[in-house]
């Protein structure tokens, strides 16, 4: 009898190959059950204790309650001890702000001080480091003169060459502004001498210097002495500006900030750039505030003033510097225009901040900067200084060798500008001026010269910025610091306003040979040279709901906007999706159903903006900012026009307020409005009003939730800015 047939499992069991389950897991990863999508619940960000600001307030309240309990306990022990505790509390209230350092870095000056101080300490934001050659040996003379051919024998040709000393474009702009000034003076019944220019040039050609001995000069300059044995590695501030150019060893001046940006042109590494910023801050705190770096940790807080249109990379790096290098206890950030409104006590105003190399315009409403009104223009007081020196040199200024890369010439140019420039046409006449040229290791030279309209033409560049030279303002841009990108979509996320975008979208003439000023150069036919930056033409809009009849009262349904569909299976060139045929057939007019995005990408737009110097006349910039802030509301337009405040060192020119009012009233859209341009109230210095407002902000104790603590920064880093800034970061 044959053996019984065995199953496959039995055979495997006999052979020892049967699979057995010993309940041992093949991995240690936890098994996550599927979420019931019909019924699930989360408490994330639904309780108050999950909000950082609320938790910090609770911690502060708990700390205050512990202090109160200690006070009550001391009162129970003895009355004298309670009095001591009360006196300590009063001292703490009086010293409010004495542990807060307010930092306002600028392109030319650094303003720093304690929040409890009445005024800040201002030092030049410059550092001099040992180098093989000084800056005047590395760069060509500034302002840059064109090479003049001296082979001409005719005097008229020499005269023309002198007029074109800085190029025909600058000379034409200078003559145009001079003609406008003469017309303005005629309208105001001012007396004009017909040969004023000739008188000035004739006098300046025959004047010579007078030598003044050092012991007869009461205002002689104390130059910085550089020891030959073991010279220091660097000098900071005024000491750096007063180092002799031919010192041994040589020192080179470097400004860490230029035109409101970090100086990427003169630095080769990002590390050295922020090292210089750190050194300048450290020396300023030690010399001006008498605060050592080692005493900052756990004791002092900092308020950092940033531009209205800031770069996120700059803020992130400055936060890293303040927390990781100086070890501040907490840091707070405030925008310049908002700080100016705090300092002046205005709740609503149009703030115009004219700095050394940057001018910003922003409208402030109810303690917040109106985001779409922010504008950043790349010209300022330093451009006025350069234009003033150029205009004087065209008029045969007796000191023809002036070079702003030499330190004593730079100080002389600033002195001449502050002493003589004006925007009041009532004082324009042929006048005799004088100055003293003080150089290291030589006697003082006294010069006299005549000037006419140069003192007003230079600051008129605020309303005609093509007078300024913008050719070198973008050199080195993005060579050290990359722009910031959104971590989700990879698009550039530096803030930009609609008012600022108008500077790039409207092409304007190039200035001083620079083909990238406000939209770039144009071809002879008027077509923009770079078509990538143009606004793309809008294609025909597709309505996905066109097949629905919204007219219920109509007897006949509306016809579809699309033509007859192509036969099934008809290939569409360039796409695999069905097509809508606008011509009723399957011809070349077929439009794909899925349209690819046309026009430049956000990255391309950002790159184009980095190639363009944003400039616009000051009165037009104010009008653009107000129009974008008001958004057509006539009441807001009237309020902003009646509360324009000019701050910054560039606003110190006499007559600027009245001329700006006149030009704004001359605009057709504002002819019926009341325009008022006023300096800061209470006779506050417009140069320090921004710092003053930041100090007020830093002293707010219970209402300021913008402080970023060092412990929180260690955990979250710069992501805290999205929660801590008063504006949408």
C-alpha positions in Angstrom: 0.0 0.0 0.0 1.5 3.3 -1.0 2.3 5.8 1.9 -0.2 8.5 2.6 0.3 11.7 0.7 1.8 14.4 2.9 1.0 18.1 2.6 3.6 20.6 1.7 3.7 22.0 5.2 4.3 18.6 6.7 7.2 18.0 4.3 8.7 21.4 5.3 8.3 20.5 8.9 10.1 17.2 8.4 12.9 18.8 6.5 13.2 21.6 9.1 12.3 24.3 6.7 8.9 25.4 8.1 8.6 29.1 8.8 7.8 29.8 12.5 6.9 33.1 14.1 8.7 33.8 17.4 7.2 37.3 17.8 10.6 39.0 17.3 10.5 42.3 15.5 12.8 42.8 12.6 13.4 46.5 13.5 13.2 48.8 16.5 11.3 51.7 14.8 8.0 52.4 16.5 4.9 51.5 14.5 2.7 54.6 13.9 -0.9 54.0 13.5 -2.9 55.7 10.8 -4.7 58.9 11.9 -8.5 58.8 11.9 -9.1 61.6 9.5 -12.7 61.9 10.5 -12.0 62.5 14.2 -8.7 63.9 15.3 -7.7 66.8 17.6 -4.6 68.8 18.4 -3.8 71.5 21.0 -0.9 73.0 19.1 -0.9 76.8 19.5 -4.3 76.7 21.1 -3.3 77.5 24.7 -1.8 80.7 25.9 1.1 79.0 27.5 2.3 77.8 24.1 2.9 81.4 23.0 6.4 82.6 23.7 5.5 86.2 24.7 2.9 85.0 27.1 5.4 82.5 28.8 8.0 85.3 29.1 5.4 87.6 30.7 4.4 84.8 33.1 8.1 84.3 34.0 8.5 88.0 34.7 5.4 88.2 36.8 6.6 85.2 38.8 10.0 86.9 39.3 8.2 90.1 40.4 6.0 88.2 42.9 9.1 86.6 44.4 10.7 90.0 44.8 7.5 91.3 46.4 7.5 88.3 48.8 11.1 89.1 49.8 10.1 92.7 50.4 7.2 91.7 52.6 9.4 89.3 54.5 12.0 92.1 55.0 9.2 94.4 56.3 8.2 91.7 58.8 11.7 91.5 60.1 12.2 95.2 60.6 11.1 98.6 59.4 14.7 99.7 58.6 15.3 96.8 56.3 12.0 97.6 54.4 13.2 101.1 53.9 16.4 99.8 52.4 14.5 97.7 50.0 12.3 100.6 49.0 15.3 102.8 48.3 16.8 100.0 46.2 13.6 99.9 44.1 13.6 103.6 43.7 17.2 103.5 42.4 16.2 100.8 40.0 13.4 103.0 38.6 15.7 106.0 38.3 18.3 103.9 36.5 15.8 102.7 33.9 17.7 102.5 30.7 21.2 102.7 32.3 21.8 99.1 31.3 20.5 99.5 27.7 23.0 100.4 24.9 21.5 102.0 21.8 23.4 101.4 18.6 22.7 103.3 15.4 25.3 102.5 12.7 25.5 104.7 9.7 27.6 105.0 6.5 29.6 107.9 8.0 29.0 108.0 11.7 28.2 105.6 14.5 25.9 107.0 17.2 26.0 105.0 20.4 25.0 105.7 24.0 23.0 104.5 27.0 19.3 104.8 26.8 19.4 107.0 29.9 21.7 109.5 28.3 20.3 112.8 26.9 22.4 112.6 23.7 24.5 110.0 22.0 28.2 109.9 21.4 29.0 110.2 17.7 32.2 108.9 16.2 33.2 108.3 12.5 32.3 104.7 11.6 35.8 104.1 10.2 38.8 102.0 11.0 42.5 102.4 9.9 44.5 99.2 9.6 48.2 98.8 8.8 48.8 98.5 5.1 51.6 98.7 2.6 50.0 101.8 1.0 47.4 104.4 2.1 44.1 104.9 0.2 45.3 108.0 -1.8 48.1 105.8 -3.2 45.8 103.0 -4.2 43.0 105.0 -5.8 43.0 107.7 -8.4 42.3 111.3 -7.2 38.7 111.9 -6.2 36.7 113.6 -7.6 38.1 112.0 -10.8 39.3 114.4 -13.4 39.4 113.6 -17.1 42.8 113.6 -18.7 43.3 117.0 -20.4 45.5 117.3 -23.5 47.7 120.3 -23.0 48.9 120.5 -26.6 46.2 123.1 -27.5 47.5 126.6 -28.2 44.3 128.5 -28.3 43.0 129.9 -25.1 39.4 129.2 -26.0 40.2 125.5 -26.3 41.8 125.5 -22.9 38.7 127.2 -21.5 36.5 124.5 -22.9 38.8 121.8 -21.5 38.5 123.4 -18.0 34.8 123.3 -18.3 34.8 119.7 -19.3 37.1 118.7 -16.5 34.5 116.1 -15.2 32.9 115.2 -18.5 30.4 116.8 -20.7 27.4 115.3 -19.0 28.3 116.8 -15.6 29.0 120.2 -17.3 25.6 120.2 -19.1 23.8 119.3 -15.8 25.8 122.1 -14.0 24.9 124.7 -16.6 21.2 123.5 -16.6 20.9 124.0 -12.9 22.7 127.3 -13.1 20.2 128.5 -15.7 17.3 127.3 -13.5 18.7 129.2 -10.5 19.0 132.4 -12.5 15.4 132.1 -13.7 14.3 131.5 -10.1 16.2 134.5 -8.9 14.6 136.7 -11.6 11.1 135.5 -10.6 11.9 136.4 -7.0 13.2 139.9 -8.0 16.8 139.1 -7.0 19.7 141.1 -8.4 21.9 139.2 -10.8 25.2 140.4 -12.1 25.6 139.5 -15.8 29.3 138.6 -15.5 29.3 136.9 -12.1 31.0 133.7 -13.4 33.8 135.7 -15.1 34.4 137.6 -11.9 34.7 134.4 -9.9 37.1 132.7 -12.3 39.2 135.8 -12.8 39.7 136.2 -9.0 40.4 132.6 -8.4 43.0 132.4 -11.1 45.2 135.2 -9.6 44.9 134.3 -5.9 47.7 132.5 -4.1 48.1 130.9 -0.7 49.3 132.7 2.4 51.5 130.8 4.8 50.6 130.9 8.5 53.1 129.7 11.0 52.0 126.9 13.4 52.3 129.1 16.5 50.0 131.7 14.9 47.2 129.2 14.0 44.8 129.0 17.0 42.8 126.1 15.4 45.7 123.8 14.4 44.8 120.1 14.2 46.3 117.6 16.7 47.3 114.8 14.3 47.5 111.2 15.6 51.0 110.2 16.5 52.0 106.8 15.2 54.9 105.3 17.3 57.7 103.8 15.2 58.4 101.1 17.8 55.5 98.6 18.0 52.8 100.6 16.2 49.2 99.6 16.9 47.4 97.3 14.5 44.5 99.7 14.1 43.0 103.1 14.9 39.3 103.9 15.2 37.1 107.0 14.8 38.6 110.5 14.9 42.1 109.0 15.6 41.9 107.2 12.3 40.9 110.3 10.3 43.8 112.2 11.8 46.6 109.8 11.0 49.1 111.5 8.6 48.8 110.0 5.0 52.5 109.5 4.8 52.9 107.9 8.2 55.4 105.1 8.8 54.0 102.5 8.7 51.2 103.3 6.4 47.5 103.0 7.5 44.6 102.5 5.2 41.1 103.8 6.1 38.2 101.4 5.5 34.5 102.2 6.1 32.5 99.0 7.0 29.2 100.5 5.7 28.7 102.3 2.4 25.5 103.7 0.9 23.4 102.0 3.6 24.8 98.6 2.8 27.7 96.6 4.1 30.9 97.5 2.3 31.7 94.6 0.0 33.9 96.6 -2.4 36.9 97.2 -0.1 36.8 93.9 1.8 38.1 90.6 0.6 36.5 88.4 3.3 33.2 88.5 5.2 35.1 87.6 8.4 37.3 90.7 8.3 34.3 92.9 7.6 32.4 91.9 10.7 35.6 91.8 12.7 36.1 95.5 11.9 32.5 96.2 12.9 33.1 94.4 16.2 36.3 96.4 16.8 34.6 99.7 16.2 31.8 98.9 18.5 34.1 97.6 21.2 36.3 100.7 21.1 33.3 103.0 21.1 31.9 101.4 24.2 35.2 101.4 26.0 36.2 105.0 25.2 32.9 106.8 25.0 30.7 104.8 27.5 33.5 103.4 29.7 32.0 99.9 29.3 34.4 97.0 28.9 33.5 94.1 26.7 33.8 91.6 29.6 31.3 93.6 31.7 28.5 93.3 29.1 27.6 89.6 29.5 24.4 89.1 31.5 24.2 92.8 32.5 23.5 95.0 29.4 20.9 94.9 26.7 21.1 96.4 23.2 18.8 98.3 20.9 19.8 98.1 17.2 18.5 100.6 14.7 18.2 99.2 11.2 17.1 100.7 7.9 13.4 100.7 6.9 14.2 98.6 3.8 16.7 96.3 5.4 18.5 93.2 4.2 17.8 90.1 6.3 21.4 88.9 6.0 22.6 92.1 7.6 20.2 91.7 10.5 21.0 88.1 11.0 24.8 88.8 11.1 24.4 91.7 13.4 22.3 89.6 15.8 24.9 86.9 15.7 27.6 89.5 16.5 25.8 91.1 19.4 24.9 87.7 21.0 27.9 85.6 20.3 30.7 88.2 20.3 29.5 90.7 22.9 27.1 88.4 24.9 24.3 90.9 25.4 21.6 89.8 27.7 18.8 90.7 25.2 18.6 92.6 21.9 15.8 94.7 20.4 15.5 95.9 16.8 13.7 99.0 15.6 13.4 100.7 12.2 14.9 104.2 11.5 11.6 105.9 10.6 9.8 104.5 13.5 12.6 105.5 15.8 12.4 109.1 14.4 8.7 109.3 15.1 9.3 108.0 18.7 11.9 110.7 19.2 9.7 113.5 17.8 6.6 112.3 19.5 4.6 112.0 16.3 2.0 109.3 15.8 1.6 110.0 12.1 4.2 111.6 9.8 6.1 111.2 6.6 9.8 110.8 7.7 12.5 111.9 5.4 15.9 110.8 6.6 18.8 112.3 4.6 22.0 110.6 5.7 25.6 110.8 4.4 25.2 108.3 1.5 21.5 107.2 1.8 18.2 108.9 1.9 15.1 107.1 3.1 11.4 108.1 2.9 8.7 106.3 4.9 5.3 107.1 6.2 4.5 106.2 9.8 1.0 105.7 11.1 0.0 104.8 14.7 3.4 103.6 15.7 4.0 101.4 12.6 5.9 102.0 9.3 3.5 101.7 6.3 5.2 98.9 4.5 4.4 99.9 1.0 5.6 103.5 1.4 9.2 102.7 2.2 11.8 104.1 -0.2 15.6 103.9 -0.1 17.6 106.3 -2.4 21.3 105.9 -2.8 22.5 109.6 -2.4 23.1 111.8 0.5 25.3 114.5 2.1 28.6 112.9 0.8 27.3 113.2 -2.8 26.6 116.9 -2.1 30.2 117.3 -0.8 31.6 115.8 -4.0 29.4 117.9 -6.3 30.3 121.0 -4.4 34.1 120.4 -4.8 33.5 119.6 -8.5 31.6 122.9 -9.0 34.4 124.8 -7.2 37.1 123.2 -9.3 35.2 124.2 -12.5 35.3 127.8 -11.2 39.1 127.6 -10.8 39.2 126.8 -7.1 42.7 127.9 -6.0 43.5 124.5 -4.3 43.3 122.4 -7.5 45.2 119.5 -6.0 42.3 118.6 -3.6 41.8 114.8 -3.3 39.1 113.5 -1.1 41.1 110.2 -0.6 43.6 112.3 1.4 42.4 112.6 5.0 43.1 116.3 5.5 41.4 117.1 2.2 38.3 115.1 3.2 38.1 117.0 6.5 38.5 120.3 4.5 35.8 119.4 2.0 33.3 118.7 4.9 34.2 121.9 6.6 33.7 124.0 3.4 30.3 122.3 2.7 28.9 122.9 6.2 30.2 126.5 6.2 28.9 127.7 2.9 26.3 125.6 1.2 22.7 126.8 1.3 19.3 126.5 -0.5 18.3 130.1 0.2 18.5 132.1 -3.1 18.4 135.4 -1.2 22.1 135.0 -0.1 23.4 134.0 -3.6 25.9 136.6 -4.7 29.6 136.8 -5.6 31.2 136.5 -2.2 34.8 136.2 -1.0 35.4 133.1 1.1 38.5 131.7 2.8 39.8 128.5 4.3 42.9 127.1 6.0 44.6 124.1 4.6 46.2 122.2 7.6 48.5 119.3 6.7 50.7 117.2 8.9 54.4 118.3 9.3 53.9 121.6 7.4 52.7 125.1 8.0 49.1 126.1 7.6 48.2 127.7 4.2 45.4 130.3 4.1 43.5 130.6 0.8 40.8 133.0 -0.3 38.5 132.4 -3.2 35.2 133.6 -4.7 32.1 131.6 -5.3 28.7 132.4 -6.8 26.0 129.8 -7.3 28.1 126.7 -6.5 26.9 126.9 -2.9 23.3 126.3 -4.0 23.8 124.1 -7.1 25.4 121.3 -5.1 22.5 120.8 -2.6 20.1 121.2 -5.5 21.3 117.7 -6.4 18.7 116.4 -4.0 16.1 117.4 -6.6 18.2 116.6 -9.6 20.2 113.4 -8.6 21.7 113.1 -12.1 24.2 115.7 -10.9 25.8 113.1 -8.7 28.2 110.3 -9.7 26.6 106.9 -9.3 29.1 104.9 -11.4 30.8 103.2 -8.4 28.0 102.6 -6.0 27.3 99.0 -7.0 30.9 97.8 -7.2 31.4 94.6 -5.2 27.7 94.2 -4.7 26.9 90.6 -3.6 30.5 89.6 -3.7 30.7 88.6 0.0 27.1 88.3 1.2 24.4 86.4 -0.6 20.8 87.6 -0.6 18.3 85.9 1.7 16.0 83.2 0.3 12.8 81.8 1.6 13.4 78.3 3.1 10.2 76.9 1.6 10.0 78.1 -2.0 13.6 79.3 -2.5 12.6 82.8 -3.6 14.4 86.0 -2.5 12.6 87.3 0.6 14.3 90.6 1.3 11.6 93.2 1.9 10.6 95.4 -1.0 7.8 97.9 -1.3 5.6 99.0 -4.1 6.9 102.5 -3.8 10.5 101.2 -4.2 9.5 99.1 -7.2 8.5 102.2 -9.1 12.2 103.3 -9.1 13.1 100.1 -11.1 10.1 99.9 -13.4 10.3 103.4 -14.9 13.4 103.9 -17.1 15.2 107.2 -16.6 18.3 108.6 -18.2 21.7 107.3 -17.1 23.9 109.5 -15.0 27.6 110.2 -15.3 28.2 107.3 -17.7 26.4 104.8 -15.4 24.1 102.7 -17.5 22.2 101.2 -14.6 20.4 104.0 -12.9 16.7 103.5 -12.4 15.9 101.1 -15.1 19.1 101.1 -17.1 20.2 102.8 -20.4 18.0 102.9 -23.4 18.8 102.3 -27.1 18.6 105.0 -29.6 15.0 104.1 -30.4 13.9 104.4 -26.8 13.7 100.6 -26.1 15.1 99.6 -22.7 18.5 97.9 -23.0 17.5 95.0 -20.8 14.1 93.5 -21.8 14.2 90.9 -19.0 13.2 93.5 -16.5 10.3 94.9 -18.5 6.8 94.0 -17.3 5.6 91.1 -19.4 2.5 91.5 -21.6 -0.6 89.8 -20.2 -1.9 87.0 -22.2 -5.6 86.2 -22.7 -7.2 85.3 -19.3 -8.9 81.9 -19.1 -12.1 81.7 -17.1 -12.6 78.2 -15.7 -16.2 79.0 -14.8 -17.3 80.2 -18.3 -19.6 77.2 -18.8 -21.8 78.3 -15.9 -24.7 80.5 -16.7 -24.9 83.3 -14.0 -27.6 85.2 -15.8 -30.7 83.4 -14.5 -33.1 85.8 -16.2 -31.6 85.1 -19.7 -33.6 82.8 -21.9 -30.6 81.6 -23.9 -27.4 80.5 -22.2 -24.3 82.5 -23.0 -21.9 80.9 -25.5 -18.6 79.6 -24.4 -15.6 81.9 -24.8 -13.6 78.9 -26.1 -13.9 77.7 -29.7 -14.7 74.3 -30.8 -12.4 71.7 -29.3 -9.9 69.9 -31.5 -10.7 66.3 -32.6 -9.8 63.7 -30.1 -6.3 62.5 -30.5 -5.1 65.5 -32.4 -1.5 66.2 -31.3 -0.8 69.7 -30.0 2.7 71.0 -30.7 4.7 71.6 -27.6 2.4 70.1 -25.1 0.7 66.7 -24.3 -2.4 68.2 -22.8 -5.7 69.0 -24.6 -5.9 72.4 -26.3 -8.4 75.2 -26.7 -8.5 76.4 -30.3 -9.3 80.0 -30.5 -9.7 80.0 -34.3 -12.3 77.3 -34.4 -9.9 74.7 -35.8 -6.7 72.8 -35.0 -4.4 75.3 -36.7 -1.5 77.2 -35.4 -3.6 79.4 -33.1 -4.1 76.6 -30.6 -3.4 77.7 -27.0 -2.4 75.1 -24.4 -4.8 74.6 -21.6 -2.0 74.7 -19.0 -0.1 77.9 -19.5 3.5 78.1 -18.4 4.4 81.2 -16.4 5.9 83.9 -18.6 8.1 86.8 -17.7 11.1 87.0 -15.3 11.2 84.9 -12.2 11.5 86.6 -8.7 15.2 85.7 -8.7 15.8 87.4 -12.0 13.9 90.5 -10.8 16.1 90.6 -7.7 19.2 90.3 -9.7 18.1 93.1 -12.0 17.4 95.3 -8.9 21.0 94.6 -7.7 22.3 96.0 -11.0 20.3 99.3 -10.7 21.1 102.3 -8.5 17.8 103.5 -7.1 17.6 107.3 -7.4 14.7 109.8 -7.7 14.3 113.5 -7.0 13.5 114.0 -3.3 10.2 115.8 -3.9 9.0 113.1 -6.3 10.1 110.4 -3.8 8.0 112.0 -1.1 5.0 112.2 -3.4 5.4 108.5 -4.4 5.7 107.4 -0.7 2.6 109.3 0.3 0.6 108.1 -2.6 1.4 104.4 -1.8 0.8 105.0 1.9 -2.6 106.7 1.5 -3.8 104.4 -1.3 -6.2 107.1 -2.7 -7.6 108.2 0.7 -7.7 112.1 0.5 -7.8 112.4 4.3 -4.6 110.5 4.7 -2.9 112.4 1.9 -3.7 115.7 3.7 -2.4 114.4 7.0 0.9 113.1 5.5 1.4 116.4 3.6 0.9 118.4 6.7 3.4 116.4 8.8 6.5 115.9 6.8 9.6 115.8 9.0 13.2 115.9 7.7 15.9 114.3 9.9 19.5 113.3 9.4 22.8 115.2 8.9 22.0 116.0 5.2 19.0 118.1 6.3 21.1 120.8 7.9 21.3 122.8 4.7 19.6 126.2 5.2 16.4 126.7 3.2 15.7 123.0 2.5 12.3 123.0 4.2 11.0 126.0 2.3 12.2 124.8 -1.1 10.8 121.4 -0.5 7.4 122.9 0.4 7.5 125.0 -2.7 8.3 122.1 -5.0 5.6 119.9 -3.5 3.0 122.7 -3.8 4.0 123.1 -7.4 2.9 119.5 -8.2 -0.5 119.5 -9.9 -1.9 116.8 -7.6 -1.0 118.7 -4.4 -1.8 122.2 -5.6 -4.9 122.4 -3.4 -3.3 120.8 -0.3 -1.6 122.4 2.7 2.1 121.2 2.7 4.2 121.6 5.8 7.8 120.5 6.0 9.2 120.9 9.5 12.3 120.1 11.4 12.1 117.9 14.6 10.2 119.7 17.5 11.7 121.1 20.7 14.8 122.2 18.8 16.1 118.6 18.8 19.2 118.0 16.7 18.0 116.3 13.5 21.2 114.2 13.4 20.4 112.4 16.6 16.6 112.3 16.6 16.6 108.7 15.3 18.9 107.6 18.2 16.8 109.5 20.7 13.6 107.7 19.6 15.4 104.3 19.8 16.5 105.2 23.4 12.9 106.0 24.3 11.8 102.7 22.8 14.5 100.9 24.8 13.3 102.3 28.1 9.7 100.9 27.7 9.4 98.4 30.4 6.0 96.8 30.4 4.8 97.4 26.9 7.9 96.3 24.9 7.6 92.6 23.9 10.3 92.9 21.2 13.2 91.9 23.3 15.1 88.8 22.0 16.7 87.0 24.9 20.0 85.3 24.5 18.6 82.0 25.8 15.8 82.0 23.2 18.3 83.0 20.5 20.5 80.0 21.4 17.5 77.7 20.7 15.7 79.3 17.7 18.3 81.6 16.2 17.1 84.2 13.7 13.7 82.5 13.4 12.7 84.5 16.5 12.6 87.7 14.4 9.3 86.5 12.8 7.7 86.6 16.3 9.6 89.4 18.0 9.7 92.2 15.4 7.0 94.9 15.5 6.5 94.6 11.8 6.1 91.7 9.4 9.6 90.4 9.1 
